[in-house]
Amino acid sequence: LKASSKDLCRSARAHVKSLACRAMGNGCSADDAAAARDTNSELVRTEEKGVAQEDLIAKAPAETTTKPAAAAKEEEKEEAVYPGATRPFYKAWGDPPEVSESEAKDVADWPGSWGRGPRVIGEWIASNIQNDADVLALAKQLCEVHETDEAKWAKEQQAVENWEVKEILRFLECANQEWGMDDDKAKLVVQVRQCQQETIIKYLDKVSTPFFQSGRSAAWKEAVNEFLGTCLDTVNTRPLGRKWAFIHVAALQGDIDVLMQLTKLGADVFSTDGDGKTPREIAEGAGKKKAAEFLKALEERYTNLPALVHERSAAFAEVGCETLKPRIFKRTIDSVFQYNDDSHFTSFSKISQTKAWDATGISMEGKVTKMVVKFEMRGTTTQSGLATVHKRPFIFGLVELSPKDIKDPAKPEDVDYLGSVFSWLDSGEVGLKPAHNLTKGVWVESECAALAGKDKFSFPKDGSVSLPDVTPEDILIMEKVDNCKIVVKKGKKGQDITTAVVLKEFSRPAKNPFGDMHAKFMMYDPSDCILVETEPYIPVPHALTQVIRMQSAEFQMLLKAIVRKLLPDWLEAQIFPANGGKDADPTDEMGHAMYVASLIVQLCTRCWSKSEAQAMDSMIRKNYAIPFNHHWIDDLGKVLKKVWNNGGVPNLANLRAVEHTRIPGSCKNKAELALVLVNAMRPRHGWKAWTVWRMRNAEEANGRFPHKKDTPIDICYCQLHCVNAHEKTRMWFDVIRFWDRDPFHKWPLRYPSPELLNQPKPSNFNLVAHTEWLMNEAAPGGKSGYSCPKEVKGTVPWKLHILGVVGDKVSGPNDDEEEEEEEDLFDVPGHL
């Protein structure tokens, strides 16, 4: 840039002249060569007039080694001619590829009158000819000076005021500019405007000049990672005197990965170049068929999306089913430790070392119809290795609670408030002490006969049953059969639950039925361990809301603050309008909150590594089971502290140590975490967890179940998967595949920062296309998807059996395997 404009104009003129000569030699059209000569003449006229414009300076090649045409021809004559060629190949093409014996026998005429020989050499020549044509076209746009649209450029400069400060600073950094630590935004905006055109031209030149595809790929990666990935408002800007913006250059080059990345960054597929052509028209004119087809498909999404949403919504609702979870228990955290044993039961252990009814828990949601309790084997000793069999007093039951017992009188207007059950959930209360509460339910006393004094409760005989002897082999069941009857049964582990023996029935008259029931338990013995299951299960968003509300106040505030800070401006304006208005899309029907939440999840989670999965599995196999991470809430707390960034803009890049700082887990983990983040943005959202499935092929099934290969009927060919689905539009969102697998939506080069993510457009955000891809092509190999067939072979998981899926055999209700991902998701490097 320090050289004189006259020297640079001469350099650019020589560059175009050499390209024109090569184009004629390659057999390119006379029109192309004439256009190059016209460009050359324009440069001569510009030089003679003494015009020294900054855009011409920036457009000139960084290095020019072109020799005079006569000298170049003499040098070529001295070079060896490739066998079969009519003249020496250009040095810029590099060495021709090696030819094998079989390839040498496949002979054909070479394009551009270059001769005749192995077909593979002809293909190499054709590729270089096309590269020459592309570079010639790019060189023409590098040097042409068009009449500028002053109004449009003034609008681009005015828009800098609306940029995020982070984006402004990143732009100045790319422009090699310095700024003061105390400079306010207004001063920084002026500084950006002064170098805006020069900087954009610099990066346009960077991606325009490489001759070979490898050089182009490297240039685009650098431009996206350094510039466009954070300076998102620049992606559609066409500088003064320039014919093309970034998407037009990519269209001419025909690189679909780059086009895909640019559209994700917000590039407009309908933007026109200096000649009024769209990117698709440029690709078609350059003979880039695949790129043109890709761009045409993007254009069609804009016009067809509203109709597709309406048309496909009903069809989507018939595929898959809602994922449900066991109820969440609020417990006395100073005396009860909760851990997860499997996908059905929640395990609790008393950590208080005193014999007292100080360890208690109650379901946070009512409408419980069934409660199942199992006793863990505990109290093993080093000497014997046997479990103790002494009496273990335990009380559980279904208790009626009225709204007055649950709702906080201070918050009657909050319809979403789930309430805090006073005297039943407070950690300082034993729960069943007040006499009036004893009549509010049906109770089971297990091995409590020896207790006396304050530890002995007087339950009404018509509301309780006492069991003198319970062993770890027993299963106790309390079920609300209908509004007027509750039964207590006892079964054995490993036996069909339908064979359980009825111990007692509790009935009420129709005029006074049982009301809304909560599940309640109390432990007396130190170190006692139980497993509890309640039915029916509840929607995942409800359970997650309760899990978050059970965390510390610091955790909850940190979560809300970080999510709010990571919102891009356009989404923050939707959710929190500046004028105090209401959220325009409170249920997130458009999916914008899920879009941003899923990106945050991608940047703060990881798959289990193969070594981790193997360590957690019970056998060696090719396709390991992918367990659900039950400790995700603890991992999330660590992530929140790591990215808080001392109160500035949260920095997800702080999670560089992937194995140590990111949250591991399964597809279900990521789907649930996305729901947690969406709930922090839009508490009334309509998203739910959704179970889908597909058929494994024989190779996958044998790799997953090597121990069952001799009995195929026992193999589960159904591979379960968890996505999120919206209750109104019925469209799916797969957090783990949207960003790096779905060909419509994946980001090939890098993920953006959430707070700089551009507002989605039909060209880069189409949940109809995403859902259909998941249903039809998301399986390994891309030939099938999660179509949720109703007829399968092998063993059908119980949860699918109750939905009507038919197979050769049905697994037991407690034999379901966890939702899992395919093995090819192991060790996938994350984008930073």
N, C-alpha and C positions, 0 to 999 in steps of 0.2 A: 504493500500500500504506500510505501515511502517513495517508490519509483515514480517517474514522471508519467503523466497520463499519455503522452505521445508514445513513449516506449512501450507501454502496456497495450496501447491500441495496435501498434505494429506486431506485438507478440500474439495478440488475439487473432489478427488478420492472417498471420502465418499459420496459426493452428487450424483455422477454418479452411485455408487453401490446401493444406496437406490432406485434410479429411475429404475435400472435394476430389482431389486427385485419386485418392484411394477408392472413393465411391465409384468413380468412372472405371477404375481398374477392376473392381468387383462386379461390374456389370449392373450397377445400380442405374436407375433411370436418369436420363439427361436432365429431367426436371429437378431432381435432388441436387445434381451437380450445379445446375444453373442457379438454384436457390442459394447454394453455398457461395457461388461467385458473386451473387447479388449482395449477400451478407458481407463478403469481402469488400465489395465496392462501397457499401455503406460505411464500413470502417475507414476506408480511404477518405471518403468525403468528410467523415467526422474528424479525422486527423487533420485534413487540410483546413477545416474550419476552426481548428484549435479548441474543439469542445473537450472539456475535461470533467466529465460527470462521474460522481462516486460510484454509480451503478456499473459503468463501464470498467472502472478500476477493479471493482470487486469481481466482475465476471471473467476477467482475464485469467488464463491458467497460471497456476503457481509456478510451474516449471515448463519451459519450452526448449525442446532439443531438436526441433525440426530443421533439417538441412535444405538448402536450395534444391529445387526439383531435379536439375541437371546432375548435381552431385549425387543425389539419392539414386538416380537411375544408373549411374556409372557403378555405384557400390553394389547395386542389385545384380548387375551383369557379372561381377566377380564372384558372386555367391553361387554355391552349388544348387542345382535345380533338383527338387524331389522327384524320384522316379515316377513317370507318368504325368508330371505337371508341365504346363506350357511356359511357366515362368516361376521365378523364386517366390516363395511365400513371404509376406511382409514380416519384418522383425517384430512388430507390435503383436503379432499373433502368437508368438512364442513357438516352441517346438511342437511338431505334430505328434499325435499319440502313437504309442507302439502298436504294431499290428501282429496279431497271432497268425499261426499257419492257417487256421480255419477261416479267419477274417480275410486273409490275403486272397483266398479263392472266391470270395464274394465281390465281384468287380462291377462297377457302374460308372457312368459319366458323372464328372464332378460339376457342380453349379458354377455359373459365372465364367464359363469357358476356361476353367482352370486345368482341364485335362481329364484323364480317365485312370482309375485304379481302385483300390479297396474302398468299399462303401463307407467304412468307418472314417476314412480320411475325408470323403465327401461330406459326411455329416459334420465333421470338425470345421471344414471350410464354410459350410452353410451357417453354422453357429457364429463364426467370426464375421461373415458378411452381414448378418443381422445385427451383431454388436456394432459394426461400423455404421450401419444405418441409424441405429439408436443414438450413438454418440454424435453423429452428424446432426441429427434433429436437435439434440440437446445443445450442441454448440451454436446452432442457429438461434435458439432462444436465449442463450447466454449473451449474445452480442447484439440482438435487435433492440431498438429503442422505440417503444410505442408511446402514443399519446396517453398521458396519465389521467386517471379519473380522480381529480383532486378531492371531490366530495367523499368518495369512498375511502381514500387514504386518511382524510381528516377524521372520518368516523372511526377508523381503526386506531388512530392515535388518541381519540377521545375515550375509547373503551379502556385504555390503560388505567384510568381512574378506578375502574371497577375490579381490577385484578387484586388477588390476595397479595399481601405484603411478601409472603414466602415466594410467590411466583415472580414478583418484581425483583427481589434480591437474586433469585436464580437467573433471571434474564440478564441482569447486570453482570453477574459472574460469568455467564457465557460470552458476554460482550467484552470481557477483560476490562471492565470498568471498576473503579474504586468508589466507595461511598463512606460517609461518616457514620459512626455508631449512633450519633444523636440526630441524624437526618430524619425529618418527618416524612410521611408518605407523599405529600404534595411535592416535595423536593425530589424524591426518588422517581416520581412519575415523570417529571420534566427531564430527568436524566435518561430515563428509558426512551422517551420520545426522540431524544437527540441521537441515539444510536440504534433505534429500532430497525430502520431500513437496512443499514449496513450489516447488522447482526443476522437478520433473516436471510439476506443475500449470501452471507458467508456459509450458512448451513445448506442453502439451496445448491450452492456450488459444490459443497462437500459430497452431496448425494448424486449430483449430476455428472461429475467428471470421470469417475472410475470406468475403465474400459471393460474389464472382466467382471463376471458375476460375483466372484469371491470378493473383489474389491468393493463392489456395490453393497453387498451384504454387510461387510464390515463398516462401510460408511453410514448406512442406514442405522445399524445398531448403535453406532456412536452418536448419530444425530438424535435418535430417540432417547437413549439413555442420558445423554448430556443436556439435551435441549427440549425437544418436544414432549418428553415424558413428564416434565414439570412445568414447562411454559405452554400449557394446554391452549390458551387463548390465541396462540400464534399459528396453530395448525392450518387454519384456512386463510391466512393473510397472504396476499400477493403484493409484493413491493412495487413501488413506482418503477415503470420502465421494464417490468418483467412480464413475460408471457404466461408463465405457469406458476402455480402454487405447488406445495409438496405432493398433493394427491395426483396432480397432473403429471409430474415427473415419474411417480411410481406407476401410473397407468401406462405411460410410454414404455417403461422398462418391463412391464408385465409381471411384476413380482407380487403374487397373491398374498404372501405372508406380510409384506410391507403394507399392501392395501388394507388388509385386515387390521393390522396394528393401527394404521392411521384412522380408520373409521372408528375404532375403539376410543381413540383420542379425541374424536369429535369431528373428523374431516367430513365435509359436505360432499356427498356423491353427486349432487346436482350443480355444484359450483362450476362456472365456465371459465375458460382461459381467455387470453387476449383476443382469440379469434372466435369466441363464443361457443367453443366445444366443451362438452362435459367429459369427465374422465372416461366414461364408457366409450364415447365417440373417439377419443384419442387412442384408446387401446384397440378398437376395431380398425382404425386407420393404420396402426402400426403392425397389424397382423397378430396381435396378442389375444388369441381366441379365448384361452382359459380366463385371462384377466377380464376380458369383455363380458364373458358369461357370469363371472362372479359379481361384477359391478351391475349388470342387468338384474341379477337376483336381488341385490340390495335395493335397487330402485323400485322393484315390484313390491317389496315389503312395505314401503310407505303407503302405496295405494290400496293394498289388500288387507292390511292389518286389522282395521275395525271390523270388516266383514268376517275375517277369520276368527277373531275372538268370539263373536256372537255364534258363529256356526259350530265351532269346536268345543265350546264350553260344556255342553250337555254330554258330548262323547267322552271328554276327559273324566267326568264325574263317575263313569261306569268302570274305570280302570283303577285297580288298587283299593286300599282301604285306609282309614285314619289310624295312625299309630297312637296307642294309649299307654299310660303308665300307671303303676300302682300309686295309691294316695300317699301324700307326704305327711309324715307325723311330726308334730312339734313336740319336743321332748325337754325334760329338765337337763340341760346340757352339762350341768355340773355333776350329774350322777349317771347319765346314760350316754354311752358311745354307740354311734350308728355306723354300720358298715354294710356293704352290699354283698350278698352271697350269690344270687343269680338274678335273672331277669324278672322273677315273679315275687320273691319274698324279700323283705327288708329285714336285716338282722340288727338286733339291739343287744348290748351287753352292759350290765351295771358296773360302773367304775367306782361307785361309793363303797367303802369298805365297812359300812355299818349295817346291822340288820334292822332295816326300817323300810316303810313304804315311801321312800324318797326318790325312787326312780320311776318316772311315769311318762307316758306319751299319749297323744290323742291326734286323730286325723284332722287335718285342717279343713277338709271339705266333708260335708255331710252326705246324706243319701246313700249311706253304706248299707248293703243288703247281705253281705257275707264277710265273715272274719275267720281266717284259718291261722292256727298257731301250732308251731312245731318247736320242740325243745332241743337245743344243741347239746351234743356230748361235750361236757366241760369238767374241769377239775382233775385232769390227768396228772399223774405223778411220774417223776423220773424213775422211781423204783418199780412201779407196777405197770405203768402205761395204760391203766384201766381207768375208765370214767367213774367218778363217785356216784353212788346211788342214794345218797341221803335225801330227805325231803327238801323240796324247793318251793316254798310258798309263792303263789302267783295268782293274780286276779286280772281278768279281762272281761270285756262285754261291749254291748251296743247301748249307747246312752243318748237319750233325747235331749236336744238343746234348742231352746227357743231363740228367736232373733235377739231378745233382750240379753240372753246369755253370751251371744257371739259379737253383736255389733257394738262398736264404740259409740256411746250416745253423743260424743262430741263431733262425730263425723257422719251424720245421717244423710247428708247431701251427696256423699261420694258413693256412687252406685257400684264402683269397682272395688271398694274396700272389702276385703275378705273377713276382717274382724280379728280380734284377739279374744280368745275364750277366757275371760277373767276367772280366776281361782281354779281353773282347770289346766291352764298352761303356764301360769307364772311359776318361775323356778323355785320360789319360796313356798309354794303351796304343795300339800300332799294330794290335793284333788278330791278325795272322797270323804274328807273329814266332815264337812257340813251335813247334818242329818237329812236335810231336805233333798240333797242330791242322790241319796240312795234309792229313791223311788223313781228316778228319771231314766231307768233303763233295765236291761236284763244282764245278769252277771254270772260268771263262772269263778268259783273259788277252787283253786288247785292246791291240795296238800296244806291247808291252813288250819286244820283241826287242833294242832298242838299250840297254836298261838294264843296269847292271853293278854288281858289289860288293854292298853291303848293300841296294840297291834291287831286286836281282834275286832272285826266289823260285824255289826248286826244287820245282815241283809234281810229284806222281806222274803218270806218263804215262797211267795208267788212271783218273785222276781229274781230268783237266784237258784243255782245248783252247786252243791259241794262235791268235789271229787277227792276221795281220800288217797288215791294212789295213781300217779301218772309217771310213765317211764319215757326215756328219750325216743322210744319206738312209736309212741302215740302221736296222733294228730287230732287236735281238738277243733271242732267246727261249730260256729254259731251262724245261723242263716235266717234271714227274714224272708220266709216263704211267701207271705203276702202281707197286706197292711194289718192283719189281725192275728198273725201267727209267727212265732219265732221258735226254732228248734235248735237244740244242742246235740251234737253227734260226736262220736269218737271213732277214729279209724286207725290204721296202721301204715307206717311208711312202706312203700313198695307195693301196696295193695290198691286195687281199684277204689277210687273215692266213693263210688256208688254203693259199696259194701259197708260203709260206715254205720255204726249202730246208734240209733236215736236214744239219748239219755233222758231228755226231758223236753216237753213242749210248753210254750207259754202262749196263752190266748187272751184276746180282748174282744169285747163286743164290737159290732160294726159301728155303733155310735161313738165309740172311744178308741179308734185305731191307734197303732203305733205311728209316731210322727217321724220327723227327719232324724236319722240316727248317725252318730259319730262312733268311730271305733276307739276304744280306750284300753290301755293296759297299765299294770303296776307290778314292779319287781321288788322283792323283799330281800333275798339273799345276796351277799356280796359276790361279784363275778358271775352272776347268773347270765345266761345267754338264751335268747329266743329268736325265732323267725316268725314274722307276721305278714300275712297277705290279706288284702281287702278287695272286695268286688262291689260294684263294677269298677273297672279302671277309669281314669279320667283323662281328658285331653292333655297332651304334652304342654301346651302353653300355660294351662292352669297350674300344673305341677311346677313348672319353671318359675312362674311368678311367686309361688310360695317359697321355693328354694331361695330365691334372691332376697325375699323379705325376712328370711330367717338369718341372713348374714348380718354382720356388724353394720352400724350406721356409716362408718368410714368406708366400708366396701361398697355400699349402695350409692353413696354420694360420689365416690371415685368413678364408679361405672357410668353414672349419668353424666358427670363432668367430661370424662374422656370421650364418650360417644358424641356429646354435643360439640366438643372441640374438633372432632374428626369429620363433622358433617360438611360437605361442600356448600358453598353459599346458596346455590339454587334450591337444595333440599331444605336447608335451614329456613329459607324464605317461605317454603311451602308449609313446613311444620309449625314454625314460630313467626307468623307474619308480623312485620314491623309495626303495622297499624293496630295491633292487638286483636286482629280478626281470628277466625277459626281456621283450623287446618283444613285445606281443600280436599284432602284425601285421607281421612282419619283411619280407614280400614286398610290403607295401602293397597288399594285395588290395582293401581298402576304398577306396583312392585318396586317403586323407587327406593323405599327404605330397605327392602330385602336386598336390592342390588348393592347398596353401599355396605350393609351389614355383612353380606357374603364376602365382599372384598376384604373387610377387616378380618373376618374369620380365616380367609386364605393366608393372610399375612402373619397371623399369630398362632396357627396350628400346624401340625404335621401328621403324617401317617406313622403308625408304629413301624419301627425298623424291623427288618427281617429277623434280626437276632432277638429283639424284644418279643416278637410274636412267637418265635420258637421257644423262648424261655417260658412263656405263659401257656404254651400248649402242652397237651398230655402225651403227644407222640411226635415222631418225625414224619413229616409228609411234605409233599410238593407245594400244595396250596394251604397255607396255615389259616386257622380260624382267626378272625379279627375281633378281639374282645372290645366291649364297651368300656371306656375309661370312667369308672364310677367316682373318681377323685377329680373330675374336671373342675368342680367349683373351687377347690383349693388351688389348682393350676391357674385358673382364671385370676384369682386374687394375686398371684405372683406376677402374672403378665401385666395387670393393671398398675402395679407399683413400678414395674420395669419401664413401661412406656409413658408414665406420667410426665417425665422430662422436666421436673422441677416447676411444674405449673405452666410451662409454655405450651407450644403446639405439641401434642402427644407424638412421640417419635417411635413408630413401629420398627424402624431400622435398629433400635436397641436390642431387638430379639435376634441378633446375629448368630448366637450360639444355638443353632437349631435344636440339638439334642437336649440342651439344658434349659432353654428358656421358652420354647414353644409348647403348646398344649398337644399332647399326643392323643390318638383315639381313632374311632371308627367313623363311618359315614353318618351314623346316628348321632355321634358326639358333635359333629360339625353342623348338622341340621339343627340340633337343639341349641347350640351356641348362637347360631344365626337368629333363632327365635328370641333368645335372651336380649340380643342387641336391638332387634326390631322393637321389642317390647319397651326398651329404654327410649326409643324414638317415638313410637306410636302405640300406647298401651291398649288401644281399641282395635288393633290390627286384626285382619281376618285370616292370617296364615296358621296352618296346622301341620303337624308332622304327618307324613303319609308313607305307608308301607307299600312297596311295589316288589315284583319278583319276575324272574325269567328262568328259563330252562338252561341248566348247564349242559355242555356237550359231554361226551363220554370221557374225553381226556381230562377235562376240568373235574368231573365227578370222581374219577379214579384217583386223581391227585389229591383231592380234598378228603376222600374216604378210602385210603389204601387198605384199611383193616376190614373193609366190607366188599372188596372186589369179587369175592367168591359167592356173595349173596346179594346180587344187584337189587333185589326187592327192598333191601334195608338202606340203600343209598338214597340220600335226599338230593334230588336233581333240581330242587327249587333254590335258587340263590336269591336271598332276601336283600333288600336295599331300602334305605330311608331317604326320602326327599321331603321338601316342604311343598304344600299345595294351598292355594287360596280358596276359601270357602265359597266365594262368589264366582270368580272367573274360572275356577277349577284348574288353573294352569299350574304346572310344576316348576320347582326351582331346585336344581341339584347343586348344592354348594361346592362339592368337590370336583364336579365336571364342567360347570359353567365357564370357569376361568381358564382351564387348560386342556379340555377335551372336546367340548362342543365345537364343531367346525364353524358354526355361525358366530360364536361369541368368544372363543379363546383369544388370549393375548400372546402372540408368538414371541415377542421380544422382552417385555417387562411389564410388571403390574404398576399402575400409577399410585400415587399417594391418595388415600380416600378423600382428604379435604380438597384435593385439586381435581377430582373426577368430574368430567363434564356431564351435563344433563343428558340422559340417554335419548337416542333417536331410534326410529324403526330400523335404520341401517345397522345399528350396533346393539339393539336391545329388542328382542322379539320373543316373548315367552311362549307364543304359539309354536314357533319353529323349534324352540328349545324343548318343549314338551313332546312334540312329535319325534324329535331326534332321540330323546330318552326312550320313548316307546318302541321305536323301530330300529335304531342303529347304535345305541350306546354300549352294547355288549362287545367284548373283545372281538376284533375282526370287522366290526361295523356292519354285520349282515343281519343282526337281530337286536332287540332291545328288551326293555322291561314292559312287555305286553300283557303281563299278568294272566297267563292262560288258565282256564278253568279245569283242563284235563292234563295231567302230567303223569310221568312214569315214576316208579320207585315210591319212597315214603313221603307222605305229605305232612308238613309241619302242622301241629294242632291249630295254630292261629289261622292257617289257610283252610284247614278242614272245616272250621265253623263258618267260613265264608262260602262254602260250597265247592271248594276245589277238590277234585276227585283224582285219586291215584291208586297204586297197587296196595298200599298199606298206609295206615295213619299212625303217626307218632303219639306218644303219651302227652298229656297236657303240660307236663313238666320237662319234656325232652326237647323243647324248641331250641334251636341254635340262635345265637345273636345275629342281628343284621351284620353283613360284612361287605367288604370291598373285594375286588379281584386282586390276585397276587401282584399284578403288574403295577399296582400303586405303591408297592414297597420301594423305599429309598428314592422316591422321586424328588429331585432337588427343588427346593422352594425358590420363588422369585423374590429378590430383595430390591 
